Amino acid sequence: MSIEYELHFADSRPTEELLAAAGLGELPGLLPFPGKPQASRAHIIREAYGFTSKADLVLRVDPSFFNKDDGYTGNYTLIRAAMALLRAAQGDMVLLFNWEKPMLMRRDGKLLLNNDGGWWDSPARLGLVDLPYVMEELPSL
């Protein structure tokens, strides 16, 4: 099973445009799949998180970018990319781990990090969050 993350944006611009606006080119340790969510997936996001997903980005962690000290490079690239996209995109956004567990979410302009599961317990990961945030338990799909 691969490690995948899914970003959903309320911003109506195409995902490729959002990536360019965020200044994101290469994403070391990640394989990006930009697109537009299927109607059924957009409906699920709307029901669970209260916004309509108009663009999405699937990011698969590349297991070949791994070292025993830091783990998967893609996890760190993911946080940097999410911070850049939060600056570039307008409106709400959610980052899901393996299609169901929210890792972070912007709702009504406030950045929320999911304190359930311990992912943000890593000082190295949390240190990459360079925007004001609140830790909160976020509901899984």
Residue pairs with C-beta under 8 A, 6 or more apart in sequence:
2 60
2 61
2 63
3 60
3 61
3 63
3 72
3 74
3 97
3 98
4 58
4 59
4 60
4 61
4 97
4 98
4 99
5 58
5 59
5 60
5 61
5 78
5 95
5 96
5 97
5 98
5 103
6 56
6 57
6 58
6 59
6 95
6 96
6 99
7 56
7 57
7 58
7 59
7 82
7 85
7 93
7 94
7 95
7 96
8 37
8 42
8 45
8 49
8 53
8 55
8 56
8 93
8 94
8 96
9 15
9 18
9 53
9 54
9 55
9 56
9 57
9 85
9 89
9 91
9 92
9 93
10 51
10 52
10 53
10 54
10 89
10 90
10 91
10 92
10 93
11 18
11 54
11 55
11 89
11 90
11 91
11 93
12 54
12 55
13 21
13 55
13 89
14 34
14 36
14 55
15 34
15 35
15 36
15 55
15 56
15 57
16 34
18 55
18 57
18 85
18 88
18 89
19 32
19 34
19 57
19 85
21 88
21 89
22 81
22 84
22 85
22 87
22 88
22 89
23 84
23 88
24 81
24 84
24 85
27 59
27 74
27 77
27 81
28 65
28 73
28 74
28 77
29 61
29 62
29 65
29 72
29 73
29 74
29 75
29 76
29 77
30 59
30 60
30 61
30 62
30 74
30 77
30 78
30 81
31 59
31 60
31 61
31 62
32 57
32 58
32 59
33 57
33 58
33 59
33 60
34 55
34 56
34 57
34 58
35 55
35 56
35 57
35 58
36 54
36 55
36 56
37 45
37 53
37 54
37 55
37 56
41 53
41 56
42 52
42 53
42 54
44 141
45 51
45 52
45 53
45 94
46 52
46 53
48 139
48 141
49 92
49 94
49 102
49 105
49 107
50 92
50 107
51 91
51 92
51 107
57 85
59 74
59 78
59 81
61 72
61 74
61 75
61 78
62 73
62 74
63 72
65 72
65 73
65 74
66 72
66 73
67 73
70 76
70 124
75 125
76 124
76 125
76 128
78 95
79 125
79 128
79 129
80 128
82 95
82 104
83 128
83 129
83 130
83 131
85 93
86 93
86 106
86 111
86 131
87 131
91 106
92 105
92 106
92 107
92 108
93 105
93 106
94 102
94 104
94 105
94 106
95 102
95 103
95 104
95 105
96 102
96 103
96 141
97 103
97 119
99 141
100 140
100 141
101 114
101 117
101 140
101 141
102 114
102 138
102 139
102 140
103 113
103 114
103 119
104 111
104 112
104 113
104 114
104 133
105 111
105 112
105 114
105 138
106 112
110 134
111 129
111 131
111 132
111 133
111 134
112 133
112 134
112 135
112 136
112 138
113 120
113 126
113 129
113 133
113 134
113 135
113 136
114 120
114 135
114 136
114 137
114 138
115 135
115 136
115 137
116 137
116 138
119 125
120 126
120 135
